[in-house]
Amino acid sequence: MSDYESLSELMLIRKSRRGDVKAFSELYARIHKDLYKFALYTLKHPQDAEDAVSEAVISAYENLGMLRKERSFRFWIFRILSNQCKKRFRGREQIEVLEPEMAAPEKDYAELHDVREAFGILNVEERMIVAFSVFGGYQSGEIGSMMQQNPATIRSKKSRALGKMRSVLE
């Protein structure tokens, strides 16, 4: 275990703000999967998701000095990623439903395919709301802040989106 792996997220953020690249690298390692899952389920294409995450991480690193509250790092970087995903949707048609990259057991593949199909019927905003909730672990108030919408509106849209997904999965 490296010295950085044992540090708290808050300590890594502080070190990163002082220019410690290794500390930022460890932060990235800790949240990369969540960022990628969010981008993948929002954009529905692996290459676009990788590009959006890369751009968001670079932007976050370059603008780390603008982070107002160190404890809000995850919220802040997900918001940057959300904006990157929105940029990729501007002026572009919907992409095909994500194809699996690796072979999976029949049952797991079928279930995964069903979830992807259900996720694919959602519009961009609905995918973002569900992804923030599922992959980011954010509550309606936090999602509302990121998307500049009322928390009650977010709850309503999330409920409607989950209902759409449920109808496909049943």
Secondary structure, DSSP 8 states (H G I E B T S, - for coil): --TTTTS-HHHHHHHHHTT-HHHHHHHHHHHHHHHHHHHHHHH--HHHHHHHHHHHHHHHHHTGGG-S-GGGHHHHHHHHHHHHHHHHHTT---------SS---HHHHHHHHHHHHHHHTS-HHHHHHHHHHHTS---HHHHHHHHTS-HHHHHHHHHHHHHHHHHHH-
